[in-house]
């Protein structure tokens, strides 16, 4: 890695971060606008989602084929109903670590070279706004008992918390004069949004490899959030990863090209704070919004990285789990076609709509 390049990029980002924070703090008009925006009732979105996986080209003589598919879960900001699964073989639904749900099926001595499993469900996704960032009159958040809180401070395989990462994270915090966890997380967010470019060209992007992302200063949502989560954990701030699919802002229906991921960090007295650094980088006009909010235009499937499925796969833990995963005779099998689509449903009348402000 070219440390000189990294250092220059970091200094550039830090200067922009400090300027951005100062602008927000010293501009009453901007503060008023932000507060007014957050005072609006959280939005929600109702839609049907279809997830389809086709395992193809199963080799002749295969003894066992296994397929795992992530299944969306309920949560404070998401409700899933009407789950319908079509499969030519028996399957089971399992709940794994972090509350993730998994569909699994196994086929002994398969006679078909291909088969398709489809999953449909209705979802209500609610906008997640962390109101304590703008409303000082709110009581401090009660300490949340997350059984995995310690995990959100530990490294991931591609997001190590080593001396270099700690040094880079501390440089970001020091340059911004950040003292509290909330100030440090804001400095990291500003730094990432200012210095990383959303760019899916070439090779190496999309793995959430913090060293790749710090060196290339470009990538997709996994790369943006690898830096954010890694730097936060390096400074002792719990941070967690979630992944699912984005929906276009415009209501309607159609295909979804691929996944989207996002992050949260925990600040004492505030609670879990949602961030979406890659969306902020793509749309600078929403930079303030995405520090403290996740919009309703998404559906979450799984949380965490380095995942062990149920039943446990023979291969390595999954870097993240949003696409179908298969094994043939205990070895990873990548010949899977996949497609995802959505169709918006009628919205709840405003008076009855239920969003969530922390």
VMD Tcl script that draws the C-alpha trace (Angstrom):
set ca {
  {0.00 0.00 0.00}
  {1.19 3.46 -0.80}
  {1.18 5.11 2.59}
  {2.11 8.55 1.19}
  {-0.92 8.50 -1.09}
  {-3.12 7.44 1.79}
  {-1.81 10.18 4.02}
  {-2.40 12.87 1.42}
  {-5.90 11.57 0.74}
  {-6.61 11.50 4.45}
  {-5.42 15.07 4.94}
  {-7.59 16.24 2.06}
  {-10.60 14.45 3.49}
  {-9.95 15.72 6.99}
  {-9.85 19.31 5.82}
  {-13.18 18.85 4.05}
  {-14.59 17.07 7.11}
  {-13.66 19.91 9.44}
  {-15.08 22.47 7.03}
  {-18.31 20.55 6.67}
  {-18.76 20.16 10.42}
  {-17.97 23.82 11.03}
  {-20.48 24.88 8.37}
  {-23.25 22.87 10.01}
  {-22.40 24.17 13.49}
  {-22.06 27.84 12.49}
  {-24.98 28.10 10.08}
  {-28.26 28.52 12.00}
  {-30.26 28.36 8.77}
  {-28.83 24.95 7.94}
  {-29.41 23.71 11.49}
  {-33.03 24.92 11.35}
  {-33.56 23.22 8.00}
  {-32.14 19.96 9.29}
  {-34.31 20.08 12.40}
  {-37.40 20.85 10.35}
  {-36.68 17.96 7.99}
  {-36.29 15.55 10.90}
  {-39.52 16.82 12.50}
  {-41.54 15.39 9.60}
  {-43.10 12.04 10.43}
  {-40.97 9.13 9.20}
  {-42.02 7.68 5.87}
  {-42.83 4.07 5.07}
  {-43.02 1.98 1.93}
  {-45.09 -1.11 1.19}
  {-44.07 -3.47 -1.56}
  {-43.95 -7.04 -2.78}
  {-40.51 -8.51 -3.40}
  {-39.51 -11.59 -5.40}
  {-36.17 -13.36 -5.03}
  {-35.36 -16.13 -7.51}
  {-32.35 -18.46 -7.64}
  {-31.62 -21.06 -10.31}
  {-28.88 -23.61 -9.72}
  {-27.70 -24.81 -13.12}
  {-25.13 -27.13 -14.61}
  {-25.03 -29.59 -11.73}
  {-22.25 -31.99 -12.74}
  {-23.13 -35.57 -13.62}
  {-22.39 -37.94 -10.77}
  {-22.82 -35.31 -8.05}
  {-23.74 -36.94 -4.75}
  {-25.21 -33.95 -2.90}
  {-26.27 -30.42 -3.80}
  {-27.03 -27.87 -1.10}
  {-28.49 -24.39 -1.47}
  {-28.77 -21.59 1.07}
  {-30.84 -18.44 0.48}
  {-31.13 -15.47 2.89}
  {-34.63 -14.77 4.14}
  {-35.58 -11.23 5.29}
  {-36.41 -10.74 8.95}
  {-38.69 -8.49 10.97}
  {-37.20 -5.65 12.97}
  {-37.96 -2.19 14.36}
  {-37.90 -0.73 10.84}
  {-39.17 -3.62 8.76}
  {-42.11 -6.03 8.78}
  {-42.25 -9.07 6.51}
  {-45.53 -10.88 5.79}
  {-46.93 -13.46 3.42}
  {-43.70 -15.36 2.80}
  {-44.25 -17.83 -0.05}
  {-41.57 -20.24 -1.22}
  {-41.69 -22.41 -4.32}
  {-39.15 -25.23 -4.43}
  {-39.00 -28.57 -6.23}
  {-37.41 -30.08 -3.12}
  {-38.15 -30.01 0.62}
  {-36.52 -27.12 2.46}
  {-36.16 -25.81 6.00}
  {-36.00 -22.32 7.49}
  {-33.39 -21.64 10.15}
  {-32.50 -18.67 12.35}
  {-28.78 -18.05 12.80}
  {-26.58 -15.59 14.64}
  {-27.62 -11.90 14.71}
  {-31.22 -12.95 14.03}
  {-30.50 -13.78 10.39}
  {-32.86 -16.24 8.68}
  {-31.78 -18.86 6.16}
  {-33.60 -21.14 3.73}
  {-31.70 -24.40 3.21}
  {-32.32 -27.41 1.02}
  {-30.24 -30.46 0.27}
  {-30.62 -32.87 -2.65}
  {-29.10 -36.34 -2.53}
  {-28.00 -37.91 -5.83}
  {-29.66 -35.21 -7.94}
  {-31.16 -36.30 -11.23}
  {-31.80 -32.75 -12.45}
  {-28.97 -30.59 -13.75}
  {-30.83 -27.42 -12.80}
  {-33.62 -26.28 -10.50}
  {-35.19 -23.00 -9.37}
  {-36.27 -21.78 -5.95}
  {-38.34 -18.61 -5.70}
  {-39.36 -16.58 -2.67}
  {-42.04 -13.87 -2.50}
  {-43.06 -11.71 0.40}
  {-44.81 -8.48 1.32}
  {-42.75 -5.93 3.23}
  {-43.26 -2.67 5.04}
  {-40.04 -0.68 5.36}
  {-39.99 2.29 7.74}
  {-37.60 5.20 7.61}
  {-35.11 5.05 10.49}
  {-34.37 8.47 11.96}
  {-32.15 8.93 15.02}
  {-34.01 11.88 16.53}
  {-31.56 12.44 19.38}
  {-29.08 13.95 16.96}
  {-31.32 16.98 16.39}
  {-33.62 17.11 19.41}
  {-31.69 17.94 22.56}
  {-34.86 17.74 24.68}
  {-35.15 13.98 24.17}
  {-34.17 11.90 27.17}
  {-30.92 9.93 26.82}
  {-31.38 6.53 25.29}
  {-31.59 3.62 27.68}
  {-28.62 1.31 27.42}
  {-29.55 -1.26 24.80}
  {-28.85 -4.88 25.58}
  {-27.47 -6.11 22.30}
  {-26.13 -9.62 22.96}
  {-23.68 -9.09 20.11}
  {-22.35 -5.71 21.23}
  {-18.87 -7.12 21.86}
  {-18.87 -8.58 18.34}
  {-19.41 -5.14 16.84}
  {-16.06 -4.07 18.28}
  {-14.08 -6.98 16.85}
  {-12.48 -7.20 13.39}
  {-13.84 -8.88 10.30}
  {-11.60 -10.94 8.06}
  {-11.31 -8.11 5.53}
  {-11.61 -5.36 8.12}
  {-8.74 -5.94 10.56}
  {-8.31 -3.67 13.56}
  {-4.53 -3.44 13.53}
  {-1.97 -0.74 14.23}
  {-2.28 0.95 10.85}
  {-6.06 1.09 10.93}
  {-5.99 2.45 14.49}
  {-3.47 5.10 13.46}
  {-5.50 6.23 10.44}
  {-8.71 6.36 12.50}
  {-7.02 8.37 15.24}
  {-5.63 10.83 12.67}
  {-9.17 11.44 11.41}
  {-10.50 12.06 14.93}
  {-7.57 14.27 15.96}
  {-7.73 16.45 12.84}
  {-11.43 17.09 13.50}
  {-10.85 17.77 17.20}
  {-13.33 15.00 17.98}
  {-13.61 13.98 21.62}
  {-16.87 12.08 22.09}
  {-17.87 8.90 20.28}
  {-20.51 10.85 18.38}
  {-17.97 13.45 17.25}
  {-15.50 10.77 16.23}
  {-18.11 8.88 14.22}
  {-19.12 12.11 12.48}
  {-15.48 12.85 11.64}
  {-15.08 9.34 10.17}
  {-18.28 9.70 8.14}
  {-17.21 13.09 6.75}
  {-13.79 11.70 5.93}
  {-15.17 8.68 4.06}
  {-17.77 10.65 2.13}
  {-15.20 13.31 1.18}
  {-12.33 11.06 0.11}
  {-13.90 7.91 -1.38}
  {-15.49 7.87 -4.84}
  {-18.41 5.63 -5.77}
  {-16.82 3.81 -8.72}
  {-17.36 0.17 -9.75}
  {-14.75 -0.01 -12.50}
  {-11.72 -2.27 -12.56}
  {-11.13 -5.02 -10.05}
  {-11.00 -5.27 -6.28}
  {-14.12 -3.31 -5.40}
  {-17.19 -4.82 -3.74}
  {-15.43 -7.09 -1.24}
  {-15.46 -4.65 1.66}
  {-11.67 -4.92 1.97}
  {-10.57 -1.97 4.10}
  {-7.03 -1.97 2.73}
  {-8.24 -1.98 -0.86}
  {-10.71 0.81 -0.12}
  {-8.13 2.95 1.70}
  {-5.62 2.51 -1.12}
  {-7.93 2.89 -4.14}
  {-10.25 5.45 -2.50}
  {-13.10 4.12 -4.60}
  {-15.58 1.25 -4.63}
  {-19.18 0.44 -3.81}
  {-21.21 0.45 -0.61}
  {-19.30 -2.47 0.94}
  {-16.03 -0.62 0.47}
  {-17.35 2.66 1.89}
  {-18.71 0.94 4.97}
  {-15.62 -1.21 5.47}
  {-13.72 2.00 6.18}
  {-16.46 3.51 8.32}
  {-16.98 0.37 10.41}
  {-13.25 -0.41 10.67}
  {-12.31 3.10 11.80}
  {-15.21 3.26 14.27}
  {-14.29 -0.07 15.86}
  {-10.63 0.97 15.96}
  {-11.68 3.92 18.17}
  {-13.79 1.72 20.45}
  {-17.15 2.56 18.86}
  {-19.44 -0.45 18.19}
  {-20.45 -0.53 14.51}
  {-22.45 -3.11 12.61}
  {-23.07 -4.00 8.97}
  {-26.38 -4.80 7.25}
  {-27.14 -5.78 3.68}
  {-30.20 -6.15 1.48}
  {-31.56 -4.55 -1.66}
  {-32.25 -0.94 -2.70}
  {-35.51 0.22 -4.24}
  {-35.70 3.14 -6.68}
  {-37.07 6.31 -5.12}
  {-39.78 6.43 -7.79}
  {-42.73 4.20 -6.91}
  {-43.70 1.47 -9.33}
  {-42.10 -1.88 -10.03}
  {-39.28 -3.58 -11.85}
  {-36.00 -5.42 -11.53}
  {-33.40 -4.74 -8.86}
  {-29.89 -4.98 -10.29}
  {-27.99 -5.83 -7.13}
  {-27.54 -5.44 -3.40}
  {-27.02 -2.44 -1.14}
  {-25.46 -2.31 2.32}
  {-25.34 0.22 5.14}
  {-24.11 0.64 8.70}
  {-24.99 1.74 12.23}
  {-22.80 2.79 15.14}
  {-23.62 2.95 18.83}
  {-23.15 6.14 20.86}
  {-23.86 6.10 24.60}
  {-26.84 8.21 25.54}
  {-27.94 8.33 21.91}
  {-28.36 4.72 20.83}
  {-27.83 3.17 17.42}
  {-27.20 5.79 14.76}
  {-27.86 4.85 11.09}
  {-25.41 5.97 8.41}
  {-25.21 5.42 4.67}
  {-21.88 6.81 3.47}
  {-22.08 5.51 -0.09}
  {-25.51 7.05 -0.74}
  {-24.21 10.33 0.68}
  {-21.23 10.20 -1.68}
  {-23.50 9.56 -4.67}
  {-25.83 12.42 -3.72}
  {-23.99 15.20 -1.82}
  {-27.28 17.03 -1.25}
  {-28.24 14.25 1.19}
  {-24.95 14.14 3.08}
  {-26.50 15.56 6.24}
  {-29.52 13.28 5.99}
  {-27.56 10.03 5.77}
  {-25.70 10.71 9.02}
  {-28.53 9.71 11.33}
  {-31.05 8.22 8.92}
  {-31.80 5.34 6.60}
  {-34.54 6.01 4.09}
  {-37.43 3.64 3.48}
  {-36.21 2.66 0.00}
  {-34.53 -0.61 0.99}
  {-35.17 -4.05 2.39}
  {-32.78 -5.74 4.83}
  {-31.88 -9.41 4.51}
  {-28.90 -10.09 6.80}
  {-26.64 -8.46 9.36}
  {-22.94 -8.99 9.98}
  {-20.04 -10.44 8.01}
  {-17.99 -13.66 8.10}
  {-21.22 -15.61 8.41}
  {-21.69 -19.26 9.25}
  {-24.94 -20.65 7.85}
  {-27.30 -23.29 9.20}
  {-26.64 -26.09 8.66}
  {-23.02 -25.03 8.54}
  {-21.49 -24.81 5.08}
  {-18.31 -26.76 4.31}
  {-16.68 -23.70 2.74}
  {-15.30 -20.64 4.51}
  {-17.59 -18.24 6.39}
  {-19.35 -15.97 3.92}
  {-17.94 -12.47 3.55}
  {-21.57 -11.31 3.50}
  {-24.81 -13.09 2.64}
  {-27.31 -11.55 0.29}
  {-27.00 -13.73 -2.83}
  {-27.73 -17.49 -2.93}
  {-24.88 -19.79 -1.94}
  {-24.53 -23.42 -3.07}
  {-22.19 -26.34 -2.56}
  {-21.82 -29.53 -4.58}
  {-20.26 -32.42 -2.66}
  {-19.02 -29.99 -0.04}
  {-17.34 -27.52 -2.41}
  {-18.61 -24.01 -3.28}
  {-20.62 -24.00 -6.51}
  {-21.00 -20.67 -8.28}
  {-23.21 -21.58 -11.24}
  {-26.36 -19.83 -9.99}
  {-28.57 -17.42 -11.88}
  {-30.39 -14.92 -9.71}
  {-33.01 -12.23 -10.17}
  {-34.78 -9.79 -7.87}
  {-37.86 -7.67 -8.48}
  {-40.31 -5.48 -6.59}
  {-43.79 -4.05 -6.97}
  {-45.00 -1.18 -4.82}
  {-48.32 -1.52 -3.06}
  {-50.85 1.09 -2.00}
  {-49.49 3.35 0.71}
  {-51.05 3.62 4.15}
  {-53.02 6.88 4.58}
  {-50.78 9.51 6.27}
  {-52.78 9.56 9.49}
  {-52.26 5.82 9.95}
  {-48.69 5.58 8.69}
  {-46.20 4.42 11.29}
  {-42.54 5.32 11.00}
  {-39.88 5.17 13.66}
  {-37.84 7.88 15.33}
  {-35.42 6.62 17.95}
}
mol new
graphics top color blue
foreach p $ca { graphics top sphere $p radius 0.5 }
foreach p [lrange $ca 0 end-1] q [lrange $ca 1 end] { graphics top cylinder $p $q radius 0.2 }
display resetview
